[in-house]
Amino acid sequence: MDINVTVKSNLQIRAFYLFFIIAGVQIGVGIIGAPRFVFLEAERDSWLAILIGFLFICIVVGAMFMILQQYENADYYGIHIDLFGNWLGKLMGTILILFLAGSFLSILMTYIQVIQIFLYHGLPNWIITSLILILALYTVLGGIRVVVGVTFVFFIITISLLVVLYDPLLRLNMYNYLPMFQTPLPDLLKGAKATAYTFSGFEILMFIYPFIKDKQKAKLPVYLGLTFTTIIFILITMISIGYFSALGLKNIDWALLILVKSASFTFLERLDYIVVITWIMVIIPNLVLLMWAIAYGIKRLYNFQQRKTHYIFAGIILIVVNFFHFDYQITKLTDTIARISFWVVYIYPLLLLPIVLIKKKRKSQGGDNAS
């Protein structure tokens, strides 16, 4: 297996689209209930906890760029082969694929749970999954450029959903924000850690980087995407704190949907139904990017066709979703993926960076001695 990836010109994408890829993959189902989890730890200073989480993400992304810049055109899979050898490198790449598959299942099951709670209580998991997988398969079979195109279009369409927050914004109780700056630092750090599941997804950079055409321009759109997601997260969290009581927010699982439910138009009722249905355009970018990264990884590691991998993976997911019958099972799955995400997405790149730098330094010294 080659460490560096050779990408045809017709498969390359401009760095400009990294903004939509990063923002699209971060704004998913996690943000629907994220205000509660942050508030449980940081309370009125939740915005500070989110900012701390954002700053830490910037450090992690900086480490990712430093790792990628040590290679000509490598991805996570090739870097592992280079650092740890063929056998161990493939093993670690396989673990990454399993993590991506777990994230895919977590996002899918959480959205299914939302549909069953707010819309169709008795609708079987496999029916909802089948409909979503048809859309996902149709997208990923078109290749990476179609995946990125769908992410771009759906981002533009779904960002307009923020307009429905105008009603709860007018009903905020400003006293709910007082007193501020009272949360101790350990609780702020716990609140920042609670954002791990919602903010995760930016690790897609380590898989899609070889396909970027103008890599010298990649940093700006990535950091802008992270900033945009953080602003949206803070906005939704602060509106939730101002709208709900402290006790109420601690016991509301889907704060964003409750906020949307409070909004109304003279010509339209039950806006929350519409938002739940259209939220599929928010999760589709998550699912197709993860699905592409899984099939791409299997092709890189084991030289197995991506098209066949898509079909096999979709079949496995269609079977697995039928084993989730209760809310606590989905919650346990999400919590498990959130804990794993913290280590795989946030900590692992920081541990990998010194290994890459040491190896490259030794390699350069070896080349100098040989000359």
MOHU-V736358 format. One record per residue. N is the residue number from 1. RES is the residue in one letter. PSI is psi as a letter, one per 40 degrees, with the letter a starting at -180 (* if undefined). OMEGA is omega in whole degrees, -180 to 180 (999 if undefined). Layout:
# MOHU-V736358
{{N & RES & PSI & OMEGA} {N & RES & PSI & OMEGA}}
This chain:
# MOHU-V736358
{{1 & M & h & 180} {2 & D & h & 178} {3 & I & d & 178} {4 & N & i & -176} {5 & V & h & 174} {6 & T & h & -175} {7 & V & h & 177} {8 & K & i & -176} {9 & S & d & -179} {10 & N & e & 177} {11 & L & e & -179} {12 & Q & i & 180} {13 & I & i & 180} {14 & R & i & -180} {15 & A & d & 179} {16 & F & d & -176} {17 & Y & e & 178} {18 & L & d & 176} {19 & F & d & -177} {20 & F & d & 178} {21 & I & d & -178} {22 & I & d & -180} {23 & A & d & -179} {24 & G & d & -178} {25 & V & d & 179} {26 & Q & d & 180} {27 & I & g & -179} {28 & G & a & -179} {29 & V & d & -177} {30 & G & d & -176} {31 & I & e & 179} {32 & I & d & -178} {33 & G & e & -175} {34 & A & d & -179} {35 & P & d & -179} {36 & R & d & -175} {37 & F & d & 178} {38 & V & d & -178} {39 & F & d & 179} {40 & L & d & -178} {41 & E & d & -172} {42 & A & e & 179} {43 & E & b & -172} {44 & R & e & 179} {45 & D & f & -179} {46 & S & d & -180} {47 & W & d & 177} {48 & L & d & 178} {49 & A & d & 179} {50 & I & d & 178} {51 & L & d & 177} {52 & I & d & 177} {53 & G & d & 179} {54 & F & d & 180} {55 & L & d & 178} {56 & F & d & 178} {57 & I & d & 179} {58 & C & d & 177} {59 & I & d & -180} {60 & V & d & 179} {61 & V & d & 175} {62 & G & d & 177} {63 & A & d & 178} {64 & M & d & 179} {65 & F & d & 179} {66 & M & d & 177} {67 & I & d & -176} {68 & L & d & -178} {69 & Q & e & 176} {70 & Q & e & -178} {71 & Y & i & -179} {72 & E & d & -178} {73 & N & f & -174} {74 & A & i & 174} {75 & D & a & -179} {76 & Y & d & -175} {77 & Y & d & 179} {78 & G & d & 179} {79 & I & d & 179} {80 & H & d & 178} {81 & I & d & -179} {82 & D & d & -175} {83 & L & d & -169} {84 & F & e & -180} {85 & G & i & -173} {86 & N & d & -174} {87 & W & d & -179} {88 & L & d & 178} {89 & G & d & 177} {90 & K & d & 178} {91 & L & d & -180} {92 & M & d & 175} {93 & G & d & 178} {94 & T & d & 177} {95 & I & d & 177} {96 & L & d & 179} {97 & I & d & 178} {98 & L & d & 177} {99 & F & d & 178} {100 & L & d & 178} {101 & A & d & 177} {102 & G & d & 177} {103 & S & d & 177} {104 & F & d & -179} {105 & L & d & -180} {106 & S & d & 179} {107 & I & d & -179} {108 & L & d & -178} {109 & M & d & 178} {110 & T & d & 178} {111 & Y & d & 176} {112 & I & d & 178} {113 & Q & d & 178} {114 & V & d & 179} {115 & I & d & -178} {116 & Q & d & 179} {117 & I & d & -172} {118 & F & d & -174} {119 & L & c & -171} {120 & Y & g & -172} {121 & H & d & -174} {122 & G & e & -178} {123 & L & h & -177} {124 & P & i & -180} {125 & N & d & -173} {126 & W & d & 179} {127 & I & d & 179} {128 & I & d & -180} {129 & T & d & -180} {130 & S & d & -179} {131 & L & d & -180} {132 & I & d & -179} {133 & L & d & 176} {134 & I & d & 178} {135 & L & d & -178} {136 & A & d & 180} {137 & L & d & 179} {138 & Y & d & -179} {139 & T & d & -173} {140 & V & d & 178} {141 & L & e & 177} {142 & G & e & 178} {143 & G & i & -174} {144 & I & d & -179} {145 & R & d & 176} {146 & V & d & 178} {147 & V & d & 179} {148 & V & d & 178} {149 & G & d & 178} {150 & V & d & 177} {151 & T & d & 180} {152 & F & d & -176} {153 & V & d & -179} {154 & F & d & 177} {155 & F & d & -180} {156 & I & d & -177} {157 & I & d & -171} {158 & T & d & -180} {159 & I & d & 178} {160 & S & e & 179} {161 & L & d & 180} {162 & L & e & -179} {163 & V & d & -176} {164 & V & e & 179} {165 & L & e & -178} {166 & Y & d & -176} {167 & D & d & 176} {168 & P & d & 178} {169 & L & d & 179} {170 & L & e & -176} {171 & R & e & -178} {172 & L & i & 173} {173 & N & h & -173} {174 & M & d & 179} {175 & Y & e & 178} {176 & N & e & -180} {177 & Y & e & -176} {178 & L & i & -7} {179 & P & i & 179} {180 & M & i & 178} {181 & F & f & 179} {182 & Q & e & -177} {183 & T & h & 179} {184 & P & i & -176} {185 & L & d & 179} {186 & P & d & 179} {187 & D & d & 176} {188 & L & d & 178} {189 & L & d & 176} {190 & K & d & 177} {191 & G & d & 177} {192 & A & d & 178} {193 & K & d & 180} {194 & A & e & 178} {195 & T & e & -172} {196 & A & d & -177} {197 & Y & d & -178} {198 & T & d & -177} {199 & F & e & -178} {200 & S & i & -177} {201 & G & d & -179} {202 & F & e & 176} {203 & E & e & 176} {204 & I & d & 177} {205 & L & d & -177} {206 & M & e & 179} {207 & F & d & -172} {208 & I & e & -175} {209 & Y & d & 180} {210 & P & d & -177} {211 & F & e & 179} {212 & I & h & -175} {213 & K & d & -178} {214 & D & g & -173} {215 & K & d & -180} {216 & Q & e & 180} {217 & K & e & -171} {218 & A & d & -172} {219 & K & d & -175} {220 & L & d & -180} {221 & P & d & 178} {222 & V & d & -179} {223 & Y & d & 176} {224 & L & d & 177} {225 & G & d & 177} {226 & L & d & 180} {227 & T & d & 179} {228 & F & d & 179} {229 & T & d & 180} {230 & T & d & 179} {231 & I & d & 179} {232 & I & d & -180} {233 & F & d & 179} {234 & I & d & 180} {235 & L & d & -179} {236 & I & d & -180} {237 & T & d & -179} {238 & M & d & 175} {239 & I & d & 179} {240 & S & d & 180} {241 & I & d & -179} {242 & G & d & -176} {243 & Y & d & -178} {244 & F & i & 170} {245 & S & i & -179} {246 & A & d & 180} {247 & L & d & -179} {248 & G & d & -178} {249 & L & d & 180} {250 & K & e & -177} {251 & N & e & 180} {252 & I & h & -178} {253 & D & d & -174} {254 & W & g & -174} {255 & A & d & -176} {256 & L & d & -180} {257 & L & d & 176} {258 & I & d & 176} {259 & L & d & 180} {260 & V & d & -179} {261 & K & d & -179} {262 & S & d & 180} {263 & A & i & -179} {264 & S & i & 174} {265 & F & i & -179} {266 & T & d & -177} {267 & F & e & -174} {268 & L & h & 178} {269 & E & i & -180} {270 & R & f & -180} {271 & L & d & -179} {272 & D & d & 176} {273 & Y & d & -179} {274 & I & d & -179} {275 & V & d & 179} {276 & V & d & -180} {277 & I & d & -178} {278 & T & e & 179} {279 & W & e & 176} {280 & I & d & 177} {281 & M & e & 176} {282 & V & d & -176} {283 & I & d & 180} {284 & I & d & 176} {285 & P & d & 176} {286 & N & d & -174} {287 & L & d & -176} {288 & V & d & 177} {289 & L & d & 177} {290 & L & d & -179} {291 & M & d & 178} {292 & W & d & -178} {293 & A & d & 179} {294 & I & d & -179} {295 & A & d & 178} {296 & Y & d & 179} {297 & G & d & 179} {298 & I & d & 177} {299 & K & d & -180} {300 & R & d & -173} {301 & L & d & -171} {302 & Y & e & 177} {303 & N & f & 179} {304 & F & h & -175} {305 & Q & h & -179} {306 & Q & d & -178} {307 & R & d & 178} {308 & K & d & 179} {309 & T & d & 179} {310 & H & d & -179} {311 & Y & d & -180} {312 & I & d & -180} {313 & F & d & 178} {314 & A & d & 178} {315 & G & d & 179} {316 & I & d & 179} {317 & I & d & -180} {318 & L & d & 178} {319 & I & d & -174} {320 & V & d & -176} {321 & V & d & -179} {322 & N & e & 178} {323 & F & e & 178} {324 & F & h & -176} {325 & H & e & -174} {326 & F & i & -178} {327 & D & d & -176} {328 & Y & d & 177} {329 & Q & d & 179} {330 & I & d & 178} {331 & T & d & 179} {332 & K & d & 177} {333 & L & d & -179} {334 & T & d & 179} {335 & D & d & 179} {336 & T & d & 179} {337 & I & d & 179} {338 & A & d & 179} {339 & R & d & 179} {340 & I & d & -180} {341 & S & d & -178} {342 & F & d & -177} {343 & W & d & -177} {344 & V & d & -174} {345 & V & d & -171} {346 & Y & d & -174} {347 & I & d & -174} {348 & Y & d & 179} {349 & P & d & 179} {350 & L & d & 176} {351 & L & d & -178} {352 & L & d & -176} {353 & L & d & -180} {354 & P & d & 178} {355 & I & d & 179} {356 & V & d & -178} {357 & L & d & 179} {358 & I & d & -179} {359 & K & d & -180} {360 & K & d & 179} {361 & K & d & 178} {362 & R & d & 180} {363 & K & d & 179} {364 & S & d & 177} {365 & Q & d & 177} {366 & G & d & 178} {367 & G & d & 179} {368 & D & d & -180} {369 & N & d & 180} {370 & A & d & 180} {371 & S & * & 999}}
